[in-house]
Amino acid sequence: MYYSPQIRLRRRLFLWCHNAFILSVLILHLKPIHIVMTKDEVITIINSDLSEPAKFGALTQALNKAPVKNLSMANFYNRSGYSKARLKTLEYDVLKAFSISKADLNSAVSSKPKAKSPKPEAKSDFDLETALDVDFSTLNYHKELRPLANDVADAIGEELESQKKADLIAYLEEKKLKKKD
């Protein structure tokens, strides 16, 4: 069937408008599916023991799934790849994208149940009597006095209240006098 140019133009315009209308209705009624990560998932990624490149990959995915994402930033991290400096900036950007504070990270770390380490047993080769026969005021604090006081406290089964030099010397002098009596 032959149509005049005017009628062909009207038909095209009608079909174009009709198709555009149907498309707009479909687009408006389709709800976009956004996969968004939660803060807890991001905190577990940051606190995980993953290798640094694996953590970088996981954090770039998290940045892509942020509730409010910066496409240029996500594109930059995807194109640039892993480096130690970029990992730190990526962690910072992910924390800001999910509005996670340092307090949130610290509370997540402290809420983990810590395994109690067994108390170390007293050293069997430590001789308490010979260790206390020293002039404590001449000992080097870091290399000799503090380790000696800790060894004596472990041998007796006590805990030191203070690590100050004067308190350690007083503690050792007290134990020296008790051993003489």
C-alpha positions as CSV (number, residue, x, y, z in Angstrom):
1,M,0.0,0.0,0.0
2,Y,1.3,3.4,-0.9
3,Y,1.1,6.3,1.5
4,S,1.8,9.9,0.7
5,P,4.9,11.5,2.3
6,Q,2.7,13.5,4.7
7,I,0.9,10.4,5.9
8,R,4.2,8.4,6.2
9,L,5.6,11.2,8.3
10,R,2.5,11.2,10.6
11,R,2.7,7.4,11.0
12,R,6.4,7.6,11.9
13,L,5.7,10.4,14.4
14,F,2.8,8.5,15.9
15,L,4.9,5.3,16.2
16,W,7.8,7.1,17.6
17,C,5.7,8.9,20.2
18,H,3.8,5.7,21.0
19,N,7.1,3.8,21.5
20,A,8.6,6.7,23.5
21,F,5.5,6.7,25.7
22,I,5.6,3.0,26.3
23,L,9.4,3.2,27.1
24,S,8.9,6.0,29.6
25,V,6.1,4.1,31.3
26,L,8.3,1.1,31.6
27,I,11.3,3.1,32.9
28,L,9.2,4.9,35.5
29,H,7.6,1.7,36.8
30,L,10.8,-0.4,36.9
31,K,12.5,0.2,40.2
32,P,16.3,0.1,39.9
33,I,17.9,-2.6,42.0
34,H,20.6,-1.2,44.1
35,I,22.8,-3.6,46.0
36,V,24.0,-1.7,49.0
37,M,26.4,-3.0,51.6
38,T,25.9,-2.3,55.3
39,K,28.3,-0.7,57.7
40,D,28.9,-3.9,59.5
41,E,29.9,-5.7,56.3
42,V,32.4,-2.9,55.5
43,I,33.8,-2.9,59.1
44,T,34.4,-6.7,58.8
45,I,36.2,-6.1,55.5
46,I,38.4,-3.4,57.0
47,N,39.2,-5.4,60.2
48,S,39.7,-8.7,58.3
49,D,43.1,-10.4,58.0
50,L,42.9,-10.4,54.2
51,S,46.1,-9.8,52.2
52,E,46.4,-6.2,51.1
53,P,45.6,-6.7,47.4
54,A,42.6,-8.8,48.3
55,K,41.5,-6.1,50.8
56,F,41.9,-3.5,48.1
57,G,39.6,-5.5,45.8
58,A,37.0,-6.0,48.5
59,L,37.0,-2.3,49.4
60,T,36.6,-1.2,45.7
61,Q,33.6,-3.5,45.5
62,A,32.3,-1.9,48.7
63,L,32.8,1.5,47.3
64,N,30.8,0.5,44.2
65,K,28.0,-0.7,46.6
66,A,28.0,2.5,48.8
67,P,24.6,4.1,49.4
68,V,25.9,7.4,47.9
69,K,28.7,6.6,45.4
70,N,31.1,8.8,43.5
71,L,31.4,7.2,40.1
72,S,34.6,9.0,39.2
73,M,36.3,7.9,42.5
74,A,35.2,4.3,41.9
75,N,36.4,4.4,38.3
76,F,39.7,5.8,39.5
77,Y,40.3,3.0,42.0
78,N,39.3,0.4,39.4
79,R,41.6,1.7,36.8
80,S,44.6,2.5,39.0
81,G,45.0,-0.8,40.8
82,Y,46.6,-1.7,44.1
83,S,49.3,0.1,45.9
84,K,49.9,0.6,49.7
85,A,49.3,4.3,49.5
86,R,46.1,3.8,47.5
87,L,44.9,1.2,49.9
88,K,45.0,3.7,52.8
89,T,43.2,6.4,50.7
90,L,40.6,3.8,49.6
91,E,40.0,2.8,53.3
92,Y,39.5,6.5,54.1
93,D,37.1,7.0,51.2
94,V,35.1,3.9,52.0
95,L,34.8,5.1,55.7
96,K,33.6,8.4,54.5
97,A,31.2,6.9,51.9
98,F,29.5,4.8,54.6
99,S,29.9,7.4,57.3
100,I,31.8,5.1,59.6
101,S,33.8,6.7,62.4
102,K,36.9,5.5,64.1
103,A,34.8,4.9,67.2
104,D,32.7,2.4,65.2
105,L,35.8,0.6,64.1
106,N,37.2,0.5,67.6
107,S,33.9,-0.7,69.1
108,A,33.7,-3.5,66.5
109,V,37.2,-4.6,67.4
110,S,36.6,-4.5,71.1
111,S,33.3,-6.4,70.9
112,K,35.0,-9.4,69.4
113,P,35.5,-12.0,72.1
114,K,39.2,-12.3,72.9
115,A,40.7,-15.6,73.5
116,K,42.4,-15.8,76.9
117,S,46.0,-16.6,76.6
118,P,47.2,-19.1,79.2
119,K,49.3,-17.6,81.9
120,P,52.9,-18.4,81.4
121,E,54.4,-20.7,83.9
122,A,57.3,-19.5,86.2
123,K,60.7,-20.0,84.7
124,S,62.4,-23.1,86.2
125,D,65.9,-21.9,85.5
126,F,65.3,-18.6,87.4
127,D,67.2,-18.5,90.8
128,L,65.4,-16.0,93.0
129,E,68.1,-15.8,95.7
130,T,71.0,-15.0,93.3
131,A,68.8,-12.5,91.4
132,L,68.1,-10.5,94.5
133,D,71.8,-10.2,95.5
134,V,72.4,-7.1,93.2
135,D,72.5,-3.4,93.8
136,F,69.2,-2.4,92.2
137,S,70.0,1.4,91.9
138,T,72.8,0.7,89.4
139,L,70.8,-1.5,87.0
140,N,69.6,-0.2,83.6
141,Y,65.9,0.3,83.8
142,H,64.9,-1.1,80.4
143,K,67.5,-3.9,80.0
144,E,67.9,-5.2,83.6
145,L,65.7,-3.7,86.3
146,R,62.3,-4.1,84.7
147,P,62.9,-7.7,83.4
148,L,64.3,-8.7,86.7
149,A,61.3,-7.3,88.6
150,N,58.9,-9.1,86.2
151,D,60.8,-12.3,86.6
152,V,60.7,-12.1,90.4
153,A,57.0,-11.3,90.3
154,D,56.4,-14.3,88.0
155,A,58.4,-16.6,90.2
156,I,56.5,-15.6,93.3
157,G,53.1,-15.5,91.4
158,E,52.4,-11.8,92.0
159,E,51.6,-9.0,89.6
160,L,53.4,-5.7,89.8
161,E,51.2,-2.7,90.5
162,S,53.5,-0.1,88.9
163,Q,56.3,-0.2,86.4
164,K,58.0,3.0,87.7
165,K,61.7,2.7,88.6
166,A,61.3,3.8,92.2
167,D,58.4,1.3,92.7
168,L,60.3,-1.6,91.1
169,I,63.4,-0.9,93.3
170,A,61.2,-0.7,96.4
171,Y,59.5,-4.0,95.4
172,L,62.8,-5.8,94.9
173,E,64.2,-4.4,98.1
174,E,61.1,-5.7,100.0
175,K,61.5,-9.2,98.4
176,K,65.2,-9.2,99.3
177,L,64.5,-8.4,102.9
178,K,61.8,-11.1,103.1
179,K,64.2,-13.7,101.6
180,K,66.9,-12.8,104.3
181,D,64.3,-13.3,107.1
